[in-house]
Every structure is written in C-alpha cells, then in structure tokens.
Amino acid sequence: GGRGKTTLAQLLYNDGQVKEHFDTNAWVCVSEQYEALRVIQTLIEEITKKPCDNLGMNSLEVQLSEQLMGKRFLLVLDDVW
C-alpha cells in the first residue's frame, strides 16, 4: 500500500478521454473481508444507478452479463487483497 495506485487509477478513471472511450464504467472498493455477491451487486448498482437488493448470485451474474454484453467497459476493483 501507499504507492499511489488508487490515486493514479482515479486520475485515469475520471479522465474525459477515458470516459468517452468506454460505454460503461464502475468503481467498487473491495475490502479485505469481501463477499463476491456484494461486489457484483455494487457493480450492477454503479452501472444501472438503481438498487438491486434481494437477488441471488445467479440472478446477479446474469444481470451483470446483460449490462456489459456488447459494450466496451471499464471496471475498477479498488483495494483488492
């Protein structure tokens, strides 16, 4: 830690040319104690700007796939251990 990786990633993620290049983007902070279901749920919520509570893993995977299929996308998983 402490090497400026997140800062560099944020600069690129927020750059106008980078945003124009991708159809969809999402930034999710992943803690040391993460749950895959919660990470996918947060990705979907970042992409759709809508809550997606009470869905099982299979439904979340299908929904994420549908949101990204055929699109150029940038997904940042920050602070992954």
N, C-alpha and C positions, 0 to 999 in steps of 0.2 A: 504494500500500500504506500500511499504518499508520493507517488511518482507523477501525478498529474494526468493519469489515464482518463479519469472521468471528465476532467476539465477539457481535455483535448477532444474527447468524444462529444461533449456538449457543444463545443465550438463547431464541429463538423455537422452535427445533427441539426443545429439551428441555422446553418448557413443557407442563404437563399437559393444558391445553385444546387445544393444537395437536395433541398426540399422540392425544387422543380423537377429533379431527376427521378424521384420516386413518386408512385401513385399513393402509397400508404406508408405511414411511419408510426412507430410506437416506441416509447421508452419505459422500461419497467425496472425498478430497483428490486434486486433479488437478495434477500438476506442469507446469512449462514444457515438459518433454520427455515428453509423454504419448503413449500408444498407445490408440486407440479400443477395441481388443479388450480391453485390460487394464482400462479404465474400465468397460466393460459387464460384464466378468467380476466385478469388485469390486462393482458394483451388485447383481448377482444373489446373490453371496455374502453381502452385507449383508442382503438381503431374506430369503433362504432359510436363512441361518446354516449353509450347507453349502458345501464346496468344489466348484468346477465347472471343474476343470483339463481340458486336452486337448480342448476344444471349439472348433470353428471359428467364425468371425464369424456365419455364417448361423444356426447352432445357438444361439449366444448370443442373437442378436436374437429368435429365436422364443421361447426360454425367458424372456427379459425381458418380451416382449409377453404371454406366458401368465401370468406372475406379476402383471402390472399390469392386465390386461384386466378391466374392470368394477369396478375399485377406485378409491377416492379415495386418491391417493398424493402424498407429498412427497419429492422427490429433490433433494438439495443437492450441487452440484458446486463444491467449495471450491478457491480458489486457481487458478482458470482464467485462463490468459494469453490 
